[in-house]
C-alpha cells in the first residue's frame, strides 16, 4: 500500500470504499478479501522493507476494517485482525533498516502478561487456549504496538495518511449500515443499546469505530484537507457517522470520540495564533453541529435517545445503574483482586468467578479491572507502565503533537474502560500515542504528502 500524491487518487479510494459497503458483500467474499489483505500486506511490507511505513498503513487499514469484517461475517476466525496487525508490526520492525529504540518497559509489560498464563485455573471443560487467546491477544498486541511506535518519528503528513487509511473501511462500514438496516423510523428503540440499528452486530464495537471515523473526518477539516475532495461531502459523511453512532444507543463510543475530539482541538489551537479565540470559535461550531445531530437522532428515535443518555428506560424511569451492569462486574473484579492480590485468579477466570459470586456469566468490559482481577499485582504494575509512560511522553511534546497524542491516549483509555480490548483499535491507537510527530521536512525518507 503506497501513499498517493494526488487528491484524485484519494477521492477514488474513498468512493470505492463507499461503493464497497453498498455491495452488501457475502461473508464468503469478505473472507477472501480479509485473507487477501493479510497476504498482500505481508508481501508488500517485506518487499518494501517497510521503507515508507507500509507496516503502519496496512495495520491502520485492518484496524479500521475489523468491525466491518465482523459485521459481514468476513473473517476465518474472530481474532484474525488482531493477529494480522501483530504480524504486520513485527515484520516491519524486524526487516526495516532504520535503527529503532526498543523500550525495555514494554518488554517487561509483555513478560508480566505471559507470567499470568502459569496461573490459569479454568473448569476442565473450558478451552485454556481459547481463554488465553481471547484475553491476551489485545494486551499483547498493545505491547508490540508500543514497542514498534515508541519514540518513532512520524511526520504530520504521514500521520494524516495513517488516519486516512483507517477511515477508508469505516466509510464502507457506514455505507453497509445504510443499506443493511431498516429505516431508522421503523426500528423500535428502548432504553438499551440497539443491535438492529448497528447492522445486527454489537452496538458497542460499531459505535466505537463510528466515533473514530467521525474524529478522523474532523481532523481533516481542521487541517483543511479533504477525504472526498469537497468539504460539503466530508461534512455530510461526518454528520452521518455521528448520527449512526448515536442511534446505536451505545454511549461509550460516542462519548469517547467527543472527549478525544475536544482534547485534539484544545491542543491544536494552543499551537496556533489567537489560541483562545480560534478554539472557542471552532469548538462552538463543532458543538452546534453535534447538537444538531443529537436533535436529529432524538427525533428519529421518538425521543428515546434522550432517555438513553439521561439513564432512563423506555418509560422514562431512571435506572439505578448508569453503566448497564458494568459497575457490578468491576466490583467483582476488585473483590477477586483483594482475595488474590499477588497473582490474581488467572487469565480468563473472571467470568467463572462471577458465575459463582453473583450468578452472572459475562466477560469483562473493563480492561483495567480485568488486569487487576486476573493478574493481581502483576496487572497493577502493567497498568502503571501503560498509563505513566505515554503521559510523560505527551507532556514533553509541543502543542501540535500533543493534539494527536492526547486524543490517541484518550481513545485508548476510555475505550478499554467500556469495551475492554475486544478489537485491535485500542492497542494500535495506544502505540500511536507514543510517537514523536515531526514536520515533513524533518524526515526526508518518510512517505510523501499525498
VEXRO-100181 format. One line per 4 residues: number of its first residue (from 1); for each residue x, y, z of C-alpha. Coordinates in pm, whole numbers, always signed. Example, Ala and Ser with C-alpha at 12.3 -4.5 7.8 and 13.67 -1.06 7.14 Angstrom:
<milums>
1> +1230,-450,+780  +1367,-106,+714
</milums>
This chain:
<milums>
1> +0,+0,+0  +156,+324,-111  +53,+677,-40  -87,+869,-330
5> +32,+1206,-446  -290,+1340,-596  -623,+1429,-446  -793,+1239,-729
9> -643,+910,-613  -765,+977,-260  -1111,+1053,-396  -1114,+731,-599
13> -1016,+528,-294  -1286,+692,-81  -1554,+643,-349  -1450,+281,-399
17> -1491,+211,-28  -1826,+389,-23  -1935,+159,-306  -1781,-146,-136
21> -2016,-114,+158  -2314,-67,-70  -2246,-401,-238  -2356,-588,+75
25> -2088,-846,+6  -2146,-1203,+117  -1947,-1343,+406  -1759,-1581,+177
29> -1638,-1300,-48  -1544,-1091,+254  -1341,-1384,+386  -1145,-1383,+61
33> -1084,-1010,+99  -973,-1033,+464  -731,-1316,+379  -603,-1126,+74
37> -533,-818,+286  -323,-1027,+524  -124,-1197,+245  -76,-892,+24
41> +10,-678,+325  +286,-915,+435  +426,-933,+80  +427,-554,+38
45> +590,-493,+376  +864,-749,+310  +923,-634,-47  +949,-268,+53
49> +1145,-346,+371  +899,-115,+543  +1083,+180,+394  +776,+401,+372
53> +585,+293,+683  +393,+21,+498  +351,-180,+820  +173,+113,+985
57> -54,+183,+688  -164,-177,+643  -220,-204,+1017  -427,+115,+1019
61> -643,-21,+738  -708,-351,+920  -785,-165,+1245  -1048,+42,+1064
65> -1186,-267,+884  -1211,-507,+1178  -1571,-435,+1281  -1677,-412,+916
69> -1539,-763,+858  -1712,-896,+1168  -2044,-739,+1070  -2032,-907,+730
73> -1904,-1239,+870  -1590,-1190,+665  -1333,-1348,+900  -1199,-1701,+908
77> -1169,-1664,+1283  -1272,-1391,+1524  -925,-1260,+1619  -779,-1254,+1266
81> -749,-870,+1252  -551,-862,+1577  -312,-1129,+1453  -282,-952,+1117
85> -178,-624,+1282  +56,-817,+1511  +227,-978,+1209  +248,-651,+1015
89> +416,-467,+1302  +657,-747,+1394  +762,-799,+1032  +802,-426,+979
93> +1011,-392,+1293  +1237,-684,+1202  +1306,-609,+836  +1333,-231,+831
97> +1678,-80,+803  +1612,+205,+1044  +1759,+188,+1392  +1480,+184,+1646
101> +1491,+215,+2021  +1332,-87,+2191  +1160,+5,+2516  +1256,-230,+2799
105> +948,-119,+2990  +712,-262,+2729  +912,-584,+2702  +867,-613,+3077
109> +494,-540,+3036  +457,-832,+2792  +651,-1056,+3030  +410,-966,+3310
113> +119,-1072,+3091  +280,-1402,+2998  +353,-1487,+3360  -22,-1486,+3414
117> -55,-1794,+3190  +100,-2000,+3469  -196,-1923,+3695  -480,-2013,+3458
121> -741,-2206,+3652  -1050,-2285,+3444  -1319,-2552,+3462  -1199,-2870,+3292
125> -1449,-2843,+3007  -1323,-2496,+2908  -1052,-2441,+2646  -743,-2290,+2806
129> -609,-2194,+2464  -929,-2007,+2375  -938,-1825,+2710  -576,-1716,+2680
133> -618,-1604,+2318  -938,-1410,+2393  -798,-1229,+2696  -435,-1177,+2591
137> -446,-1115,+2215  -538,-749,+2268  -296,-673,+2556  -6,-849,+2380
141> -82,-660,+2058  -74,-341,+2264  +272,-431,+2392  +403,-500,+2040
145> +240,-180,+1913  +404,+18,+2193  +745,-134,+2113  +701,-55,+1743
149> +589,+305,+1786  +786,+411,+2094  +959,+740,+2004  +932,+661,+1634
153> +945,+981,+1427  +636,+1027,+1212  +579,+1342,+1000  +241,+1512,+1020
157> +163,+1422,+657  +224,+1055,+735  +5,+1076,+1045  -276,+1216,+832
161> -218,+932,+586  -246,+676,+866  -580,+825,+966  -692,+832,+602
165> -628,+460,+553  -802,+384,+882  -1103,+584,+763  -1144,+402,+429
169> -1305,+81,+563  -1509,+287,+811  -1662,+457,+508  -1750,+110,+378
173> -1898,+19,+715  -2127,+321,+733  -2237,+253,+375  -2316,-107,+474
177> -2516,+20,+771  -2721,+245,+544  -2820,-38,+309  -2839,-323,+559
181> -3050,-177,+838  -3419,-83,+812  -3528,+277,+808  -3448,+431,+1145
185> -3813,+526,+1185  -3907,+156,+1160  -3672,+45,+1440  -3815,+5,+1788
189> -3589,+182,+2036  -3585,+136,+2412  -3354,+217,+2697  -3068,-11,+2591
193> -2820,-34,+2304  -2984,-133,+1976  -2844,-423,+1774  -3076,-362,+1478
197> -2956,-3,+1435  -2594,-125,+1442  -2639,-362,+1149  -2713,-674,+1353
201> -2374,-663,+1524  -2254,-548,+1866  -2355,-182,+1915  -2058,-117,+2146
205> -1797,-205,+1884  -1990,-40,+1600  -2031,+287,+1793  -1662,+281,+1888
209> -1546,+266,+1526  -1808,+513,+1403  -1678,+757,+1665  -1325,+703,+1536
213> -1442,+775,+1182  -1611,+1099,+1287  -1291,+1203,+1468  -1080,+1142,+1156
217> -1311,+1350,+938  -1294,+1628,+1199  -913,+1621,+1196  -914,+1654,+817
221> -1148,+1950,+836  -925,+2121,+1093  -619,+2071,+871  -819,+2189,+569
225> -767,+1853,+398  -1033,+1657,+216  -1116,+1288,+202  -1379,+1321,-72
229> -1223,+1635,-226  -1527,+1851,-140  -1574,+1990,+208  -1953,+1961,+195
233> -1928,+1585,+126  -1685,+1537,+415  -1911,+1734,+649  -2219,+1533,+545
237> -2043,+1199,+595  -1903,+1310,+930  -2256,+1407,+1031  -2391,+1071,+921
241> -2118,+889,+1114  -2223,+1078,+1427  -2592,+1016,+1359  -2545,+642,+1310
245> -2323,+624,+1615  -2589,+792,+1826  -2873,+566,+1712  -2681,+253,+1813
249> -2770,+374,+2165  -2422,+264,+2273  -2293,+565,+2462  -1931,+473,+2524
253> -1804,+505,+2168  -1964,+844,+2106  -1868,+998,+2441  -1512,+875,+2392
257> -1493,+1032,+2046  -1632,+1360,+2183  -1371,+1383,+2459  -1088,+1281,+2225
261> -1204,+1543,+1974  -1211,+1817,+2238  -860,+1720,+2354  -737,+1740,+1995
265> -899,+2079,+1935  -765,+2225,+2259  -401,+2141,+2192  -425,+2210,+1819
269> -546,+2566,+1876  -295,+2614,+2158  -31,+2569,+1886  -186,+2843,+1670
273> -202,+3220,+1692  -514,+3368,+1854  -540,+3048,+2058  -845,+3113,+2272
277> -1045,+3289,+2003  -992,+3015,+1744  -1051,+2736,+1995  -1379,+2883,+2115
281> -1494,+2955,+1761  -1421,+2612,+1619  -1532,+2427,+1931  -1854,+2626,+1930
285> -1920,+2532,+1569  -1841,+2167,+1645  -2075,+2163,+1945  -2355,+2326,+1746
289> -2306,+2066,+1473  -2308,+1789,+1735  -2625,+1925,+1895  -2797,+1933,+1555
293> -2700,+1567,+1502  -2822,+1479,+1851  -3157,+1652,+1794  -3192,+1476,+1457
297> -3119,+1138,+1617  -3359,+1218,+1903  -3640,+1296,+1660  -3565,+982,+1459
301> -3591,+769,+1776  -3907,+935,+1911  -3716,+1093,+2198  -3570,+765,+2323
305> -3214,+888,+2266  -3261,+1145,+2542  -3377,+869,+2775  -3071,+665,+2688
309> -2825,+945,+2758  -3006,+1052,+3075  -3004,+693,+3204  -3378,+627,+3177
313> -3563,+326,+3045  -3823,+328,+2768  -4088,+451,+3012  -3873,+743,+3125
317> -3795,+593,+3465  -3439,+650,+3582  -3226,+336,+3608  -3032,+255,+3923
321> -2714,+161,+3733  -2593,+406,+3467  -2325,+164,+3347  -2552,-116,+3215
325> -2420,-361,+3475  -2053,-276,+3426  -2013,-150,+3783  -2126,-487,+3916
329> -1863,-660,+3702  -1593,-413,+3809  -1690,-466,+4171  -1650,-842,+4137
333> -1308,-795,+3978  -1189,-570,+4259  -1317,-827,+4507  -1124,-1104,+4331
337> -814,-881,+4339  -846,-835,+4715  -890,-1210,+4761  -597,-1296,+4532
341> -374,-986,+4543  -44,-1130,+4421  -118,-1325,+4103  -494,-1280,+4065
345> -742,-1552,+3979  -578,-1636,+3647  -638,-1540,+3285  -1000,-1595,+3184
349> -1103,-1675,+3538  -1314,-1363,+3591  -1615,-1495,+3400  -1632,-1811,+3613
353> -1563,-1621,+3935  -1870,-1407,+3862  -2078,-1718,+3798  -2002,-1837,+4149
357> -2022,-1500,+4323  -2308,-1312,+4157  -2451,-1571,+3916  -2357,-1366,+3611
361> -2166,-1521,+3321  -2016,-1237,+3121  -1667,-1137,+3009  -1523,-815,+3144
365> -1591,-486,+2964  -1317,-305,+3156  -955,-391,+3085  -826,-203,+3390
369> -1027,-403,+3641  -971,-726,+3443  -595,-684,+3471  -626,-638,+3846
373> -867,-925,+3900  -699,-1181,+3675  -332,-1076,+3710  -318,-932,+4063
377> -15,-718,+4147  +139,-806,+3812  -161,-642,+3648  -126,-335,+3868
381> +238,-295,+3765  +135,-338,+3400  -126,-64,+3439  +126,+175,+3592
385> +355,+120,+3294  +73,+173,+3043  -50,+495,+3199  +268,+667,+3316
389> +486,+634,+3005  +252,+800,+2749  +150,+1077,+2989  +514,+1167,+3050
393> +583,+1146,+2677  +287,+1364,+2578  +371,+1637,+2827  +719,+1663,+2674
397> +591,+1729,+2321  +495,+2060,+2155  +128,+2156,+2142  +65,+2040,+1784
401> +200,+1694,+1863  +2,+1688,+2187  -317,+1738,+1986  -273,+1399,+1821
405> -107,+1216,+2108  -354,+1325,+2376  -650,+1230,+2155  -497,+888,+2090
409> -436,+834,+2461  -794,+936,+2543  -925,+695,+2280  -722,+410,+2432
413> -804,+481,+2795  -1178,+538,+2757  -1229,+258,+2503  -1077,-8,+2727
417> -1300,+117,+3009  -1625,+48,+2824  -1526,-216,+2567  -1211,-379,+2711
421> -988,-488,+2421  -1244,-665,+2204  -1099,-503,+1891  -749,-414,+1773
425> -817,-41,+1773  -720,+46,+2135  -393,-148,+2108  -297,+27,+1785
429> -405,+375,+1892  -212,+337,+2219  +105,+280,+2017  +39,+595,+1816
433> +27,+795,+2141  +399,+718,+2186  +535,+855,+1857  +731,+1174,+1800
437> +546,+1387,+1546  +774,+1591,+1323  +736,+1844,+1046  +754,+1693,+698
441> +1093,+1838,+620  +1246,+1677,+929  +1208,+1327,+786  +1319,+1318,+424
445> +1271,+947,+372  +919,+939,+516  +614,+895,+298  +544,+1194,+73
449> +249,+1422,+126  -29,+1286,-86
</milums>
